[in-house]
Amino acid sequence: MPATAYSWDPDQEQGDAPVSENSETDDEIPVPDPPTVTFVGMAAELSFEPSPSPILNIEARWKRTNQSTWTESGVLANTASTFTTPALTENVEYEFQLRYVTERGLEGNWSVSALGTPSGDPAALDSFTAVGGLGRATLNFDTATVDGNLNTIAIYRVPFGQALNKTTHFLTRISAALNDTIALTDGDATPVNLLTNPGFSSDVGWTTTAGWVIANGKASHALGVYGGISQAVTLAAGTVYRIAYTLLDYDAGAVQTRLTGGTAVDGEWLWDNGRKLFKLTAASGNTTFQVDASTDFGGSIDDAVIFAETGTCAPQGVWNYYAIPENAALVEGPASGPVTATII
């Protein structure tokens, strides 16, 4: 051996170690987040993010929380983002998990559990009523005494005489529970009638001309005389006023509603028995609510109303209301209705 083989040079033999080009890799299979659980009828629909890798597929499993045996979905595609179970048992809590499985069959750990309880169809409501009013209808519900499936009630308002269309006639959805008593106002609860003695229990508040008589809880007009019945009210120019009264004992002729004082505003002529609903917009100087009868009008009026329309008033007219109980997945129970209400 040459002598230099046995020599030692600290400048050449010592120093900083070179930087390694080796790198460490994590070959562990990741654990997915738990699924989001919704129920479609009695089946659970699991929603989740697709696999983060093309070599990792997805698998789901579920069981009752009080049992130990799981049911597995089998391997799903790595692009899957939903899975729907078969029908489950209502009102029983289940837990649901996910895991990743490699394309070679290596299995990762299961996620933490997501919990959910499928519920069956809710029971019919015990009662449902609707009462019309001034710019509103008041709805009242009594739910079933025993109904663990009830979560919400869907309300529909349908023009009288039309068939229910759940898309176009949907009004609102309210929370509900078993053995509930619920009141709901559709519209504005604040309007009041501007008229004194609207039911004609006496002649107080009213001014009559020839041909009109107030008696027996109504104002009646005799044939052969043109005349009116009126009452002073406070009106604001440019405001829309909703008006209603009932025509009864009709024989012939017609009546016309007017807002008088200043620039008079005339409504259409009306005839035949029944509840009459309409609107007039007050003009400058209007101070009086007046109903004029044609010379040939024979009949009576009762239950007169005038009030200012607001932006939150429910639409004027005759309506059919429906109430349908729903569970948490919006599965419907038996419908209640139609119940009819007249909104002035």
C-alpha positions in Angstrom: 0.0 0.0 0.0 1.3 3.5 -0.7 2.3 5.5 2.3 -0.4 8.1 1.5 -3.1 5.5 2.3 -2.1 5.7 5.9 -1.9 9.5 6.1 -4.7 11.5 7.7 -5.7 15.0 6.7 -8.4 16.5 9.0 -9.3 19.2 6.4 -10.2 16.5 4.0 -11.6 13.9 6.3 -13.8 16.1 8.5 -16.5 18.6 7.7 -20.3 19.0 7.3 -22.2 16.0 6.2 -23.6 16.3 2.7 -27.4 17.0 2.3 -29.3 13.8 1.8 -31.4 13.4 -1.2 -33.6 10.8 0.4 -37.1 11.9 1.5 -39.7 10.4 3.8 -43.2 9.6 2.5 -46.5 9.0 4.4 -48.0 5.9 3.0 -50.9 5.8 5.5 -54.5 5.9 4.0 -56.3 9.1 5.0 -59.5 9.1 7.0 -62.4 10.9 5.4 -64.7 13.3 7.2 -68.1 11.9 8.3 -70.9 12.1 5.8 -73.8 14.6 5.8 -77.0 12.6 6.4 -80.4 13.5 5.0 -83.5 11.3 4.7 -85.5 10.7 1.6 -88.6 8.9 2.9 -87.1 6.1 5.1 -83.8 5.9 3.3 -80.7 7.8 4.3 -78.8 9.8 1.7 -75.1 10.2 2.6 -73.3 13.2 1.0 -69.5 13.5 1.1 -66.5 14.8 -0.8 -65.2 12.6 -3.6 -61.9 10.7 -3.0 -58.8 12.9 -3.0 -56.9 10.3 -5.1 -57.7 8.2 -8.1 -56.3 5.1 -6.3 -58.6 5.5 -3.3 -62.2 4.4 -3.5 -64.9 5.0 -1.0 -66.9 2.7 1.2 -69.9 3.5 3.5 -71.4 1.6 6.4 -74.3 2.1 8.8 -75.9 0.5 11.9 -78.3 1.2 14.7 -76.5 3.0 17.4 -77.6 0.5 20.0 -76.3 -2.5 18.0 -72.9 -3.7 17.0 -73.4 -5.2 13.5 -72.7 -2.9 10.6 -74.0 -3.1 7.0 -71.5 -2.1 4.4 -72.2 -0.5 1.0 -69.3 -2.2 -0.8 -66.7 -0.3 -2.6 -67.9 2.9 -4.4 -66.2 4.7 -7.2 -63.6 7.3 -6.2 -65.7 10.0 -7.9 -68.8 9.2 -5.9 -70.2 11.9 -3.7 -73.5 10.4 -2.5 -74.8 7.0 -1.4 -78.4 6.1 -0.5 -79.1 3.3 1.9 -82.1 1.0 1.6 -85.2 1.9 3.7 -84.4 2.0 7.4 -86.6 1.6 10.5 -88.4 4.8 11.4 -87.8 6.6 14.7 -84.6 4.6 15.4 -81.2 6.4 15.6 -78.5 5.2 13.2 -74.8 6.0 12.8 -73.0 6.3 9.4 -69.3 6.1 8.6 -67.0 6.3 5.6 -63.5 5.0 4.8 -61.1 4.8 1.8 -60.0 1.6 0.2 -57.1 1.4 -2.2 -57.4 -0.1 -5.6 -55.4 -3.1 -4.3 -57.9 -3.6 -1.5 -56.0 -2.1 1.4 -58.5 -0.6 3.8 -58.2 2.7 5.8 -59.7 3.6 9.1 -63.4 4.4 9.4 -64.4 8.0 9.9 -66.2 9.2 13.1 -69.9 8.5 13.0 -72.6 10.8 11.7 -76.0 10.3 13.4 -79.5 10.4 12.0 -83.0 9.2 12.7 -85.4 8.4 9.9 -89.0 9.3 10.6 -92.2 8.1 9.1 -95.1 10.0 7.6 -96.5 12.6 10.1 -100.1 12.2 11.3 -103.0 14.3 10.2 -103.7 17.5 12.1 -106.3 17.3 14.8 -107.9 20.5 13.5 -107.3 23.4 11.1 -109.4 26.6 10.7 -109.1 29.8 8.8 -111.1 33.0 9.6 -110.9 36.0 7.2 -110.6 39.6 8.3 -109.4 43.1 7.4 -106.3 42.5 5.2 -105.7 39.1 6.8 -106.8 35.6 7.6 -106.1 34.0 11.0 -105.2 30.3 10.8 -105.3 28.0 13.8 -103.8 24.5 14.0 -104.0 21.7 16.5 -101.4 18.9 15.9 -101.8 15.3 16.8 -101.3 14.4 20.4 -98.9 11.6 19.5 -96.8 12.3 16.4 -93.0 11.9 16.7 -92.6 12.4 12.9 -94.0 16.0 12.7 -91.5 18.7 12.0 -93.1 21.4 9.9 -96.5 22.4 8.4 -96.7 23.7 4.9 -99.4 26.3 4.2 -101.0 26.9 0.9 -103.3 29.8 -0.2 -105.4 28.9 -3.2 -107.9 31.2 -5.1 -111.4 29.9 -4.4 -112.5 27.5 -7.1 -109.0 26.5 -8.2 -107.1 23.3 -7.7 -104.2 23.2 -5.3 -100.8 23.7 -7.0 -98.0 23.2 -4.5 -95.6 25.3 -6.5 -97.6 28.4 -7.3 -99.8 28.4 -4.2 -97.2 27.8 -1.5 -97.5 30.4 1.3 -95.1 29.5 4.1 -93.7 26.7 6.2 -93.9 26.8 10.0 -92.2 24.7 12.7 -94.5 22.3 14.6 -94.3 19.5 17.1 -96.7 17.0 18.6 -99.6 18.3 20.7 -99.1 21.9 19.5 -101.7 24.6 19.3 -100.5 27.2 16.7 -102.0 30.5 15.5 -100.7 32.2 12.3 -101.7 35.5 10.8 -101.6 35.6 7.0 -101.4 39.4 6.3 -101.5 42.5 8.5 -103.0 42.1 11.9 -103.4 45.9 12.5 -106.1 47.4 10.2 -109.3 48.5 11.8 -112.7 49.5 10.3 -113.0 53.3 10.0 -116.8 53.1 10.2 -118.9 53.5 13.4 -121.8 51.1 13.7 -121.0 49.1 10.6 -123.6 46.5 11.4 -126.5 49.0 11.5 -127.7 48.1 14.9 -129.1 51.6 15.0 -128.8 54.8 13.0 -125.9 56.1 15.1 -123.1 57.4 12.9 -125.1 57.3 9.7 -126.8 60.0 7.6 -129.6 58.9 5.3 -131.6 60.5 2.5 -135.1 59.8 1.4 -135.7 56.1 0.6 -133.2 54.7 3.2 -134.3 53.2 6.5 -132.0 51.6 9.2 -133.9 48.8 11.0 -133.5 45.2 11.9 -129.7 45.3 11.7 -129.4 46.5 8.1 -129.9 49.6 5.9 -132.7 49.2 3.4 -133.7 51.2 0.4 -137.2 51.4 -1.1 -138.0 51.5 -4.8 -138.7 54.8 -6.5 -136.3 57.2 -4.8 -132.7 58.0 -5.7 -130.7 58.6 -2.5 -127.7 57.7 -0.4 -126.5 56.6 3.0 -123.2 58.1 4.3 -120.8 58.5 7.2 -117.9 60.9 7.8 -114.5 59.3 7.9 -110.9 60.5 7.9 -109.3 59.7 4.5 -105.8 60.5 3.1 -105.4 61.5 -0.5 -103.6 58.9 -2.6 -104.2 56.1 -0.1 -105.9 52.9 -1.3 -108.9 51.9 0.8 -110.4 48.4 0.9 -114.2 48.4 1.0 -116.7 45.7 1.6 -120.4 45.3 2.4 -123.1 42.7 2.0 -126.0 43.1 -0.4 -129.1 41.3 0.7 -132.9 41.3 0.0 -132.0 42.2 -3.6 -134.9 43.0 -5.9 -133.7 45.3 -8.6 -131.4 48.2 -9.5 -127.9 48.8 -8.2 -125.8 50.7 -5.6 -122.6 52.6 -6.0 -120.0 53.4 -3.4 -118.4 56.9 -3.4 -115.8 58.8 -1.5 -117.2 62.3 -1.4 -116.0 65.8 -0.3 -113.4 67.5 -2.5 -112.9 65.5 -5.7 -115.4 62.6 -5.6 -114.2 59.1 -6.3 -116.9 56.8 -7.7 -116.9 53.0 -7.6 -118.7 50.6 -9.9 -122.4 49.9 -9.7 -123.1 46.7 -7.9 -126.1 44.4 -7.8 -127.3 40.9 -6.7 -127.0 39.4 -3.2 -123.6 38.6 -1.7 -120.4 40.0 -0.2 -118.9 42.8 -2.3 -115.2 43.4 -2.2 -113.4 46.2 -3.9 -110.9 49.1 -3.6 -111.0 52.9 -4.1 -108.1 55.4 -4.0 -109.0 58.6 -2.1 -108.6 61.9 -3.8 -108.0 65.3 -2.4 -110.6 66.5 0.1 -112.4 63.2 0.5 -114.1 63.1 3.9 -117.2 60.8 3.5 -118.0 57.2 2.8 -121.2 57.0 0.8 -123.4 54.4 -0.8 -125.9 55.7 -3.4 -128.9 53.7 -4.6 -130.4 53.9 -8.0 -134.1 54.9 -8.2 -135.0 51.3 -9.0 -132.9 49.7 -6.3 -134.7 47.5 -3.9 -132.6 45.8 -1.3 -130.4 46.2 1.8 -126.8 46.5 2.8 -125.1 45.3 6.0 -121.6 44.8 7.5 -120.0 47.8 5.8 -116.2 48.1 6.0 -113.6 50.7 4.9 -109.9 50.7 5.9 -106.5 51.8 4.6 -104.6 49.1 2.7 -101.0 48.4 3.9 -98.1 46.8 2.2 -98.4 43.7 4.4 -102.1 43.1 3.8 -102.9 39.7 2.4 -104.5 39.9 -1.0 -108.2 40.7 -1.1 -110.5 38.0 -2.1 -112.0 34.6 -1.3 -109.3 31.9 -0.6 -109.0 28.2 0.2 -106.3 27.3 2.6 -104.5 23.9 2.9 -102.2 22.7 5.7 -100.0 19.7 5.2 -97.9 18.2 8.0 -94.3 17.2 7.1 -91.5 15.3 8.7 -87.8 16.5 8.8 -87.3 15.2 5.2 -90.4 17.1 4.0 -92.3 13.8 3.6 -96.0 14.8 3.8 -98.8 13.5 5.9 -102.5 13.8 5.2 -103.6 17.3 4.0 -106.1 19.4 5.9 -108.3 21.6 3.8 -109.6 23.3 1.9 -110.9 25.8 4.5 -112.3 29.0 3.1 -111.7 32.5 4.3 -112.7 35.9 2.8 -110.0 38.6 3.1 -111.4 42.1 2.8 
